[in-house]
Amino acid sequence: MAMRGPDAIMSELAAPHGIFVTGTDTGVGKTVIAAALARAMRRHGIDAGVMKPAQTGALRTPEGLIAPDARFLATAASVDDPPALVCPVCLEAPLAPSVAARLEGREISVARIIAAYRELRGRHQRMIVEGAGGLAVPIAGAYLMRDLARELGLPLLIVARPGLGTISHTLLTVEFARAGGLEVLGVLINNYPRSPGLAERTNPEVIAELAQVSFFGVIRHDPRVDPDAGHPGEVAEQIARQGWFRRMVG
């Protein structure tokens, strides 16, 4: 399979009713990228909705559980959709959703997640959905995050780490996605250091060559990102300057 260039992915980027943001691992910055992508779309006149289908590690408050990632997404995207739609599954234990639900004596309804997505899709031009962890994270029993992305009919934006080890993690994620019938739009490296080492400088080319995937570029580390305030720093501006985004928004 030949690597697709920018022109080859242009129509694919314009066509989907949404994008599923996944990562090569937990903690790679999917929430920041998803939030910044939604904000960048808004600034370009696209009504972008956001969704975090399942949030674990939720915060317990006197009013109940709060999903910090979902709240960050909604604030950054300037949407006022009901929290129960933006994040239909909210669990306290910082574990895979299926494991956290089992420990809390709850049962996750995939149908409820799908229904929430369809409601949000009907409210917005484009949807940005952020998965929990990677594609192999179990949501309910053997139903994985990959299965949800496929059922929603969304192509993937894969967020990867910049340093050593990310080649293997990214190749495994791409292969796992394709084995499940998912379309990979491209790979974006997040938290790229100001002074990259040898691994950081060589990883992008190797990933693009071996994974046969479009490389969307790097997002430099921004210490001004403030999830509590719903502020993705200047990441939205970084995304807006990249060619793949400009082609996507026309």
Secondary structure, 3 states (H helix, E strand, C coil): CCCCCHHHHHHHHHCCCEEEEEECCCCCCHHHHHHHHHHHHHHCCCCEEEECCEECCCEEECCEEECHHHHHHHHHHCCCCCHHHHCCEECCCCCCHHHHHHHCCCCCCHHHHHHHHHHHHHHCCEEEEECCCCCCCEEECCEEHHHHHHHHCCCEEEEECCCCCHHHHHHHHHHHHHHCCCCEEEEEEEEECCCCCHHHHHHHHHHHHHHCCCEEEEEECCCCCEHHHCECCCHHHHHHCCHHHHHHHC
